[in-house]
Amino acid sequence: KDNSWIRGMDMYASVKVCEGARIMHRSNTPIAFGVHKDPIWDHAIKFTLDEPLALDGKLNLFVQLINHRTIRGDKEMGEVKVPIRELLGLNP
């Protein structure tokens, strides 16, 4: 039985910069414990970007929200992929 709605979930975000299927950079946020909804992280993540690849629209920021579960293993709760070009305000 899933009782996570009672005590909340222990969530973290896995953040990647990818060129296609190739992961160029990867980092995780600290775990936000006891989250019921709308987790918030006050955590900066810095990546070095290959500027020509970013300008050509070949890099994506991929974020997965993950429920950290010690016994049954982590479970992905959602994901989003955003072109780095859009984040830089260079959307054609």
C-alpha positions as a Markdown table, in Angstrom:
| # | Residue | x | y | z |
|---|---|---|---|---|
| 1 | Lys | 0.0 | 0.0 | 0.0 |
| 2 | Asp | 1.3 | 3.4 | -1.0 |
| 3 | Asn | 1.1 | 5.8 | 2.0 |
| 4 | Ser | 3.3 | 8.6 | 0.5 |
| 5 | Trp | 0.3 | 11.0 | 0.5 |
| 6 | Ile | 0.3 | 10.8 | 4.3 |
| 7 | Arg | 4.0 | 11.5 | 5.0 |
| 8 | Gly | 4.9 | 13.1 | 1.6 |
| 9 | Met | 7.6 | 12.0 | -0.8 |
| 10 | Asp | 11.3 | 12.5 | -0.7 |
| 11 | Met | 12.0 | 14.1 | -4.0 |
| 12 | Tyr | 15.1 | 15.2 | -6.0 |
| 13 | Ala | 15.7 | 16.4 | -9.5 |
| 14 | Ser | 18.2 | 14.8 | -11.9 |
| 15 | Val | 19.4 | 17.5 | -14.3 |
| 16 | Lys | 21.3 | 16.7 | -17.5 |
| 17 | Val | 22.6 | 18.6 | -20.5 |
| 18 | Cys | 22.3 | 16.3 | -23.5 |
| 19 | Glu | 23.4 | 16.3 | -27.2 |
| 20 | Gly | 20.9 | 13.8 | -28.6 |
| 21 | Ala | 21.3 | 10.6 | -26.5 |
| 22 | Arg | 24.8 | 11.7 | -25.2 |
| 23 | Ile | 24.9 | 13.0 | -21.7 |
| 24 | Met | 27.4 | 15.9 | -21.5 |
| 25 | His | 26.8 | 17.0 | -17.9 |
| 26 | Arg | 24.8 | 15.5 | -15.1 |
| 27 | Ser | 23.9 | 16.7 | -11.5 |
| 28 | Asn | 21.3 | 16.0 | -8.9 |
| 29 | Thr | 19.7 | 18.4 | -6.4 |
| 30 | Pro | 19.6 | 17.6 | -2.7 |
| 31 | Ile | 16.6 | 15.5 | -1.6 |
| 32 | Ala | 13.6 | 17.6 | -0.5 |
| 33 | Phe | 12.1 | 15.4 | 2.3 |
| 34 | Gly | 8.4 | 15.1 | 3.1 |
| 35 | Val | 7.1 | 16.8 | 0.0 |
| 36 | His | 3.3 | 16.5 | -0.7 |
| 37 | Lys | 3.3 | 18.5 | -3.9 |
| 38 | Asp | 5.3 | 21.3 | -5.7 |
| 39 | Pro | 8.8 | 20.5 | -4.4 |
| 40 | Ile | 11.1 | 23.6 | -4.3 |
| 41 | Trp | 14.9 | 23.5 | -4.4 |
| 42 | Asp | 17.0 | 26.5 | -3.7 |
| 43 | His | 20.0 | 24.9 | -5.4 |
| 44 | Ala | 22.1 | 26.3 | -8.2 |
| 45 | Ile | 23.6 | 23.9 | -10.8 |
| 46 | Lys | 26.3 | 25.2 | -13.1 |
| 47 | Phe | 27.1 | 23.6 | -16.5 |
| 48 | Thr | 29.7 | 24.5 | -19.1 |
| 49 | Leu | 28.0 | 24.6 | -22.5 |
| 50 | Asp | 29.5 | 24.1 | -25.9 |
| 51 | Glu | 28.4 | 27.4 | -27.4 |
| 52 | Pro | 28.3 | 26.3 | -31.1 |
| 53 | Leu | 26.1 | 23.2 | -30.2 |
| 54 | Ala | 23.8 | 25.4 | -28.1 |
| 55 | Leu | 23.4 | 28.0 | -30.8 |
| 56 | Asp | 22.7 | 25.3 | -33.4 |
| 57 | Gly | 19.9 | 23.9 | -31.2 |
| 58 | Lys | 21.7 | 20.6 | -30.5 |
| 59 | Leu | 21.7 | 20.8 | -26.7 |
| 60 | Asn | 18.8 | 20.0 | -24.4 |
| 61 | Leu | 18.3 | 20.5 | -20.7 |
| 62 | Phe | 16.6 | 17.3 | -19.4 |
| 63 | Val | 15.1 | 17.3 | -15.9 |
| 64 | Gln | 13.6 | 14.3 | -14.2 |
| 65 | Leu | 11.7 | 14.5 | -10.9 |
| 66 | Ile | 12.4 | 11.4 | -8.8 |
| 67 | Asn | 10.9 | 10.0 | -5.7 |
| 68 | His | 13.8 | 8.7 | -3.5 |
| 69 | Arg | 12.7 | 5.4 | -2.0 |
| 70 | Thr | 15.2 | 3.5 | 0.1 |
| 71 | Ile | 13.5 | 0.1 | 0.1 |
| 72 | Arg | 11.8 | -0.2 | -3.4 |
| 73 | Gly | 14.3 | 2.0 | -5.3 |
| 74 | Asp | 13.8 | 5.4 | -6.8 |
| 75 | Lys | 10.8 | 6.1 | -9.0 |
| 76 | Glu | 10.6 | 8.7 | -11.7 |
| 77 | Met | 7.6 | 10.9 | -11.2 |
| 78 | Gly | 7.9 | 13.2 | -14.2 |
| 79 | Glu | 10.3 | 14.7 | -16.7 |
| 80 | Val | 10.8 | 17.7 | -19.1 |
| 81 | Lys | 13.1 | 18.4 | -22.0 |
| 82 | Val | 13.9 | 22.0 | -23.0 |
| 83 | Pro | 16.2 | 23.1 | -25.8 |
| 84 | Ile | 19.1 | 25.1 | -24.4 |
| 85 | Arg | 18.6 | 27.5 | -27.3 |
| 86 | Glu | 15.1 | 28.5 | -25.9 |
| 87 | Leu | 16.6 | 29.0 | -22.4 |
| 88 | Leu | 19.1 | 31.4 | -24.0 |
| 89 | Gly | 16.3 | 33.3 | -25.7 |
| 90 | Leu | 17.5 | 32.3 | -29.2 |
| 91 | Asn | 14.3 | 30.5 | -30.3 |
| 92 | Pro | 14.0 | 31.0 | -34.1 |
